[in-house]
Each structure stands twice: as C-alpha cells, then as structure tokens.
Amino acid sequence: MTKTLITAPNISDHDDVYQLIIDMHRGMTDEESQSANAKLILTLVNHIGDINLIREATDIARESILAWRDKE
C-alpha cells in the first residue's frame, strides 16, 4: 500500500502545537534554535520512516518557499 502525505489540516489543537514549538525556543540563541529545529525535524522524519513521504514533504516545503520568494 502506498502512503500519501496528509496536507490538509490534521491537528485539532494547532494553537497548542504552535505554542509548544515557540516554547521550545525560549532562552535559546539563534544557533541553538536552528539546532533545535533540525533535531525536531529529524526526530519527526525518523517517526515517519518512509522515504517517499519525506521526499514529498521536502518537495512541498521547497516549492512553497520558492513560490513565496518569487512573489516578492
């Protein structure tokens, strides 16, 4: 069975999740925050464990940023 990435809103308490991420950075330097983001990403990628889903997510993220940049 092929899995597909869920791109529709899938978190009922998105404000709480956002706050958790903001709180993770409290008291950190910019460098520490970047490292924390990288560790969070790698932890979640490990949890996903499917290279095709991870590829799809990285493609979506990259395309989104490049499209946003090109609008400026």
Kinemage of the C-alpha trace (Angstrom):
@kinemage 1
@onewidth
@group {chain A} dominant
@subgroup {mainchain}
@vectorlist {calphas} color= white
{ca met a 1} P 0.000 0.000 0.000
{ca thr a 2} L 1.344 3.413 -0.987
{ca lys a 3} L 1.074 6.061 1.681
{ca thr a 4} L 0.383 9.660 0.767
{ca leu a 5} L 1.283 12.724 2.712
{ca ile a 6} L -1.572 14.392 4.574
{ca thr a 7} L -1.530 18.043 3.531
{ca ala a 8} L -4.987 19.056 4.759
{ca pro a 9} L -5.224 20.443 8.302
{ca asn a 10} L -4.854 17.438 10.602
{ca ile a 11} L -4.287 18.953 14.056
{ca ser a 12} L -7.302 19.887 16.142
{ca asp a 13} L -5.294 21.928 18.651
{ca his a 14} L -2.958 23.712 16.244
{ca asp a 15} L -2.555 26.740 18.541
{ca asp a 16} L -1.248 24.465 21.301
{ca val a 17} L 1.184 22.769 18.905
{ca tyr a 18} L 2.413 26.164 17.706
{ca gln a 19} L 2.909 27.241 21.320
{ca leu a 20} L 4.903 24.063 22.072
{ca ile a 21} L 7.258 24.894 19.219
{ca ile a 22} L 7.593 28.528 20.313
{ca asp a 23} L 8.241 27.428 23.905
{ca met a 24} L 10.928 25.009 22.723
{ca his a 25} L 12.963 28.043 21.598
{ca arg a 26} L 12.619 30.038 24.817
{ca gly a 27} L 16.006 31.133 26.144
{ca met a 28} L 17.921 29.779 23.137
{ca thr a 29} L 20.358 31.612 20.922
{ca asp a 30} L 19.664 31.717 17.178
{ca glu a 31} L 22.184 28.916 16.659
{ca glu a 32} L 20.585 26.784 19.386
{ca ser a 33} L 17.131 27.421 17.879
{ca gln a 34} L 18.335 26.288 14.464
{ca ser a 35} L 19.782 23.141 16.035
{ca ala a 36} L 16.546 22.506 17.941
{ca asn a 37} L 14.558 22.864 14.699
{ca ala a 38} L 16.884 20.428 12.940
{ca lys a 39} L 16.610 17.896 15.790
{ca leu a 40} L 12.824 18.204 15.821
{ca ile a 41} L 12.686 17.673 12.058
{ca leu a 42} L 14.991 14.650 12.221
{ca thr a 43} L 13.001 13.148 15.103
{ca leu a 44} L 9.739 13.507 13.175
{ca val a 45} L 11.355 12.216 9.963
{ca asn a 46} L 12.546 9.159 11.872
{ca his a 47} L 9.000 8.649 13.163
{ca ile a 48} L 7.583 8.865 9.631
{ca gly a 49} L 10.205 6.421 8.409
{ca asp a 50} L 9.073 6.445 4.771
{ca ile a 51} L 11.494 7.999 2.280
{ca asn a 52} L 8.727 8.654 -0.250
{ca leu a 53} L 6.644 10.627 2.260
{ca ile a 54} L 9.724 12.509 3.395
{ca arg a 55} L 10.623 13.322 -0.220
{ca glu a 56} L 7.078 14.524 -0.857
{ca ala a 57} L 7.206 16.750 2.240
{ca thr a 58} L 10.581 18.247 1.320
{ca asp a 59} L 9.374 18.917 -2.221
{ca ile a 60} L 6.245 20.663 -0.919
{ca ala a 61} L 8.244 22.753 1.555
{ca arg a 62} L 10.834 23.776 -1.041
{ca glu a 63} L 8.266 24.623 -3.716
{ca ser a 64} L 6.246 26.657 -1.221
{ca ile a 65} L 9.239 28.748 -0.157
{ca leu a 66} L 10.440 29.316 -3.721
{ca ala a 67} L 6.945 30.364 -4.837
{ca trp a 68} L 6.713 32.745 -1.878
{ca arg a 69} L 10.156 34.191 -2.671
{ca asp a 70} L 9.264 34.681 -6.327
{ca lys a 71} L 6.192 36.748 -5.353
{ca glu a 72} L 8.403 39.354 -3.678
